[in-house]
Amino acid sequence: MQNIPVVKLGLAAVSRDCFPMSLSEKRRIAVCQQYREKYGEIYECPTVIESETDMLKALDEINAAGCNALVVYLGNFGPESSEVLLAKKFDGPVMFAAAAEEDCGNALIDNRGDAYCGMLNASYNLALRNVKAYIPPYPVGTPDQVADMINEFVPVARAVLGFNDLKVISFVPRPQDFLACNAPIKQLYNMGIEIEENSELDLFEAFNNHADDPRIPDTIADMEKELGEGNKMAAILPRLAQYELTLLDWIEEHKGSRKYVAFANKCWPAFQTQFGFVPCYVNSRLTSKGIPVSCEVDIYGAVSEYAGICISGKPVTLLDINNSVPDNIFKEDIEGKFDYRQTDTFMGFHCGNTPSCLVCKPEMKFQRIMKRNLEPDSEPNISRGTLEGDIQPGDITFFRIQSTADAKLRGYIAQGEVLPVATRSFGSIGVFAINEMGRFYRYVLIEKNYPHHGAVAFGHYGKALHSFMTYLGMEDIAFNRPAGMLYPTENPFC
C-alpha cells in the first residue's frame, strides 16, 4: 500500500537497580529472538535502562537506529520514572509490556523479576506525566507471548504514525441538506491531523489546467487494464484520467510538511454539469492505492478510511448505511442458510467508489440518481463514471471515527460479514450482516447522531481499531452489544 507509514520497531529493556540487570537483559534477548523468528525485524537496544542517564543513552541508540515505534519492556520491576521519561522523549508511539516469571523449579528466590508489579507503577507514572502508551489487554507474558503482543501493536503504531503525518484535503462546500457530514475540525488537530480546505472552484480550475496533459493516454491505458471486460463506457475515460492526474498533482503541490494525504471531496450536484462526469471511479482507484477519497465532503469519513487502511494494510471503502433487505431476498437467500435475523442485515451502498479489487465483476456505469435529475430523457453522458458491482463476500469491520457537533471525539466498531447474496440493485453495494444490528442501529447510530456513512475494512480488525481509538483518547467507543447486554438507554421491556 502507498500513503501509509512503514513501522520500524525498537525494543528497550528496563531494570530496577535492586534487581539483577542480567535478568532483564536475558529476557530482552529472548523476546527479540521470538519476534524475529515469528514476525520480522526489531531493533534491540543494547543499553538496559536503570537510570535517567541510561535512558538518554538508550534514546540516542534508538533514534540512531531509525526506530519510529518503541516497545518498553519491563524485564523486571523497572525504574518507573526513567522508563516513562523514555516514552515521553521518544517521538513516536510506545508500547509497554512486562515479563512473566519463567519456570524455575524451586529457584524463584533469585529469579523473580516482579514485572507484574512494576507494570502497575509504570501505568501510574504514565498518567502522572500525561504520556500516551499502548498497553496490551494482558501485558504480562513469556517471550513468545510478548512477541505476539508486539505484533498486535504494529498496526496501531502504523495508524498513530499515519495520523501524525496526515493532511486531509477537502473541496467544499457540502451539498445542501448534508449537515450530517459536517463536524468541527478541532479534533483533527487533537489527533495530529492537518486540514486544507479549498473551493470546488479551485479544483475546477486545476482540472481545466490538466487538459491535454501528456500523461492522460497512459492513465487511460491503466484504467482499461483494470476494467477489462467491465469497461462499458470507454468514452468517459479521458475525462476521468484528467481528473485523476489533477488530484495526484494536487497532493504533491499541497501536502506541504505532511507525508500522507486523504481527500474529502464534493461530488454533486454541480460537479456533473461542470466537470462532465461523476468522480466515483477515480475515487475508487485512489483509495485502492491507499489514498482515501470520501464522498460528500465527509472529512471524518476520510479520516476513518485512512485509519482502516493503516490498520488493515489493505484497501477499504466508505458506504451509506443504506437500506433494509427486502423480505423476498431475506427469505430466498438468507433465512435458514445463515444464522441472522432480518434486522441483523442491511445493504451498504455508494454510487461507485469501492475499489475494483473489492467488487464482484466490476463495471463502469452511470449514476442512476444523477441521471434522473440531470439527463432524464437522454443517454447517459455527464452521469457516467461509477464503478459498480456487488461487494465481494467475506468478513468486514464497519466503523467510524467522529467528532460530535460540540467537538467530542468518539467512534464505533462492529464486526460482521458481507453475505454472498445478490443485491439486485446498482452502485457499489452489498448485503451486510452484523449480529444485533437492529439494536446497534437504534441505540448507537441513531441515539448518538452518527452520520449515514460508515467505513468498511475487509476483515475482522475490531481489536486493533479499538486499541487505536483508545490510544487517541476516546472514552466513548461503541460496539454491537450481544443479546442480553443492554445499551444505556435501551428499553428493557422490549
N, C-alpha and C positions, 0 to 999 in steps of 0.2 A: 504494500500500500504506500502511496505517496502521501505527503502532507501530514504525517504523524511522526513523533519522535522515535528514535532508537534508544532504548534503555541500556545504559552501561552501569552495571551493578558493582558496588563495592561493599565489603563487609569488614567492620571493625569490632574486635572483641574488647570487652572491658573487664576489669578485675578490681575487687575491693582489696585494699592493701593488707588486710588481716587474713586474706585467703591466699592459697598458693596461685601465683600467676600462671604457673605451668598447667594448672587445671583448665584455666580459661583458654590458654594457647592450644592445648591438646584438643579441646572441644571445637575451637575455631577451625583447626585444620580438618577435623572430621566433617564438619558441616560443609565447608567449601569443597572437599573431595566428593561428598554425596551430591552436591548441587551440580558440579561439573559432569559427573557420571550420568545424571538423570536429565539435565536441562541445558547446560552450556556454560559459558564463561562467566566468571565472577572474580573481581579483583580482591585479593586477600591482603588487607592492610597488615604490614609486619609489626607495627607498634601496638602493643597491648596497653590500653589506657587505664592507668591508675590515678593520674593526677591531671590538673589543668595543663601543665607543661606537656605531658604525654598527649593530651587532647589536641594541642596546637600542632605538635609534630605529626600526629596521625592525620589531621585535617590537611596538612601540606601534602602528605603522601597520597591521600585520596584524591585531592584536586589535581595533583601532577599526573595521576593515572587516568584523568579524564572522566571520572565517575560522575554521573548525573542523578543517581539514586543510591541510597545508602541503607544498609542494614546494621543497626547497633545491636550487638549480640552479647547478652549477659552470660558469660561462661561461668561466672559465679555471682555473688550478690551484686557486685558492681558499685562503682562510685557515682551515686545518683546525680551530683552536681556536674561532674566532668562529662558524663555520658549525655546529659541533656544539653549542656553547652555545645557539645559536638553537633547535636541535632539542630540547635539554634543557629550555629555559624555555617553549617553546610547549606549550600544554595541548591536545594532540590528536595524531593520527597524522601522521607525517612521512615523506616520500619523498626520496631523494637520486637525482639524475641529473646527467649531465655532457655537455658539448658535444663533439661530434666536430668535427674540423677541416674547414672548408669548402674547396671547390675555390678555389684562389687562384693558379693558374698557377705562376710562379716566385717569388712573393712570400711564401712561407711563413716567411721570416725575421722579418717584422714582424707576421704574422697568426696565429702559433701560440699556442694557449691552454694546451696541456698538461693539460687537464682529465682526460684518460685517466690521467695520473699522479696528479693530485690526488684522484681517487676512492679510490686506494689509501690515501693518508694520511687521508682522511675516514673510511674504514672502520676504520682502526686507532684513530683518536681516538674513534669511536663506542663501540668495545669498551672502551677505557680508562675512559670515563665512564659505562659501563653504560646507554647510550642506545639504545632500540629505534628502528629505522628500516626502512622498506620500500625494498629495493634491487631494481630490475628484473633479470630474468635476464641481460640485457646492457645495462648502464645508461648507455652512451655512444651518442649519436646526433645526427642532424641535427634541426633544429627540428620537422619533421613527425614524425620517429620519436619524439622526446621527447614530443610531444603524444599520440601513441598510448600511450606508457608511462604518462603521467598518467591517461589514460582507464582503463587497466587497474588503476591504483591506487585509483580511486574506489570500487568495490565492497569492496575490502579496507578502505579507510578507513571506509566505512559500517558494516562489521561491527565494527571496533575501537571506533568511537563508540557503536554499539549495546550492545556488551558492557559498556562503561564506564558505561552508564546503565541497565543491565538488572537487574530483580529477578525471580527465579524464585519463584513462589508455589506451594507444594505442599500437598496434603491427603493425609495419611498415616493409617495405615501401609500398606506394600506388602502385596499379597496373600501368603499363605503360599507358600513354595517359589518365590518370585520374587527370590531373592538376587541374581540377575544384574542386576537393575535398581538395585541399591544401589551406591553409590560414595561415598568420602569427599568432603566438601564443601570441604576446604581449597583445592583447585584452582579452585573457583568464585571464591573471594576473590582468588586469584592472577591470575585473568583479569579482575578488576574487577567481578565479578557479586555482587550481594547475594541472599540467600535468606531467605524467610519460610516456616517450616514450621508447618502447622496440623493440627488433628484433623479427620477426616471428620465428627465430631460438630459442629464449628464450622460446616462447610459445610451440614450438615443443618438447623441452627438458622437460618442465613441464608436457606436455601431456603424454609423454612416462613414466615419473616417476609415473604417476597415473594408469599404467597398473595393473590390478588385485586389484584395490582399493576395500576394502570390502564394501564400500557404493554403489558400482555400481548396485547390484541387486535391492536395494530399489529405486534408481533413475529410473531404468528401469520400475519398477512397477508403479511409479508415472507417467511416460510417457505413459505407457499402459492405465492407468486410464484416463488420459487426452485425448488421441487419440480415445479411444473407437473403434467404427467401422472404423474409419479413419486410423487405424494402418495397413497400407497396405505393409509396408516394415520393419517388426519386426526385421529382422536380423541385421539391422544397428543400433538398439537402444543401444547395449553395447558400441559402439564407441562414440555415441552421449552422453551417460551418463558419460563416462570417460572424455569427453571434458567439459561437464557442471561442473563437480566437479573440473576440472583444473581451470576454470575461477573463481568459487566461492572461492577456496582456494587462488587463486592469489589476490583476493580482500582482504582477511583477512591478508595476508602476506605483502601487498604493500600499503594499504590505509594510513598507517602512522598516521599522526596527523588529517587526514580528517575523517569525519563521513560517507560521501556518495561518490558513485563511478558511473562512466559511462565508457563504453568501446567504442573505435573506432578501429575496427579490420580489418586486411587484411583477405579476404575470397576467393580470387582466384588470379592467376591461379595455383600456386604451392601447395596451400592448399590441393586441392583434391588428387593430386598424392602422397603427403607425409602423410597427416593425414588419407586419405582413405574415406572421406565423404565431404559433404558440410555442413557448420555450421548453416544454416538458422534456423532450428527448435530450436536449443539451444538458438540462439539469441532471438527468439520469446518468449521462456519460461522465460528468464531472464528479458526481457522487461515487461512481464506481472507481474513480481514481483516488478517493479519499478526500475530495473537496465537496462537502455537502452544500447543496443549494436548496434552501427551503422555499416553499411557495407562500404567496400572500404576505410577504414581509414578516414572516414568523421568526423573529430573532431568536427566541428561546427554543423554537423548533430546530433551528440550525445548530444551536449550541448542544441540544440533546443529541442530534445526529452525530455531531463531532465526538461527543463522549462515547457513543456507541461504536464508532469507527476505532477510536483509541482502545477501548476495552476489548472488542472482538478481533480487531485486526482485519476486519472484512467489511465489504460494502453493507450499507444499511438503507433504510428508506423512511419517509415521513408520510403518514397516511391519515386521512379523515377516519375517525371512529364513526362509520358512515350510516349503515342501515342494518335493520334486523334481518335475519334469514327467514324467507317465506316458509309457510307451513309445508308446502309441497316439496321444496328442496330438503327441508329437515327430515320429513317422513321418508322420502325416497332414498336419500343418500347418507343420512347421519344416524337417525334413530335405529337402535338395535345393532349398529355397526361400530359406533364409538360411544364411550361412556360419558356423554354430555347431555344435559337438558337443553332445550331450545334457548333458554335465557343465558346459557353459557356461551352462546355463539353470536357472532355478528360479522358483518362484512367490513373490512378495511379497504379503503379506496382512495386513490387520487388519479388525476387526469391521465398521467402517463410519465411519471417522474422516477419510477423504480428502475434500478439498473437492469440491463438485459440479462445479466447472469442470474438474476433472481426471479425471472419471469418464464413461464412455460410458453414456448413458441411466440416470442415477442414480435410484434408487427408495428410498423409505422402507420398511424391512422390520423384521425382528426378528432378534435374535441367537440363532442356532440352538443354539450350545453352551450358552448360558444356559437356553434353553427346555428342553433335555433334562434339565437338573438341577433347575430351579426350577418348571416347569409342564409336565411331560411329557404330561399327559392332558387338556389344555385348549387352547383357542385362545390365541394369543399375547396377553399383556397386559403384564406387567412386563418382558418381554424385548423390547418394541418400542423403536425409536429408532435403528436403524442406517441409514446411507446406503450403499447397496450398488450395485455395478456393476463391470464390468471397467474397469481403469485405461486411460486413453487412450494409444495407442501413440505412440512418439517417443523422442527422446534423453533420457537421465537420467544423473544422478550419484548414486551410492549412497555414503554417507559417514557418519562418526560421530566426534565428539569425546568422549573418555572419560578419566576418572581411574581408575587401577588401584586395587586394594584397598590398596596401600601408597602411595597418593597420588602417582603419577607420571602426568603428563599425556601422552596420545598420541592418535593418530587414524588413520583410514584413508580412502582415496578410491578409488573405482572407477567409471570411466565406462562406459556401455553404453546399452541401449535397452529399452523395453517393446515387445514384438512385437505385431503386430496378429493375435493368436491368441486365440480364445475359451477361457476358463478352464474352463468347465463347472462352476463352483463358486459359492461365496457370499462375501459380505463385500465390502470394497474390495480388489480383488485384480487382479494382472496377471502375465503371463508375462514375466519379465525375462531378458535375455541380456547377459552380460559375458564378454569374452574371457578364457579361462583361469580361469573362475570356480571350477572344481573345485579347482584348486591354491590359489587365493586363500582359498577356504572352509577348506581344511585347514591351510594354513601361516600364515594371518593370523587369521581369525575364530576358529578352534578353538585354534590354537597360542598365541595371545595372549589367550585367555579373554575375547573380546568378548561382550557380551550379544546376545540374539536380535533386538533392534530395530536398524534402520538408518534414517537419514533419507534422503529422496529429494528431490533438486532436479530440476526438469523442464527439462533442457538440459544441455549439457556445461560444467560450471563447475569442473573439476578444477584448472585453473591458478590461478584466484582463490582457491579453497579452500585449496590447498597454500600459497600465499603468506600467507594469513591464519593458517593453523596455524603456519607458520614465524614469523610476527610474534608469535604468542602464546608462542613459545619452545619449541615441540615439537621434540624431537630424533628421535622415532620416528613417522614418517608413512608408513604402509604403503600400497601400491597393488598392483593386479593385474599382477604381473610377466609379461612376454611369454614365450612358449615359448623355452627355452634360457637364460633368466635365472633361476637357481635361488634360492629362498629360503634363508636361512642354515641352517635345519635340514632342508631338503628332501633326501630320499634320492636321490642322483644315479644310482642303479642302477634306479630305477623306470621 
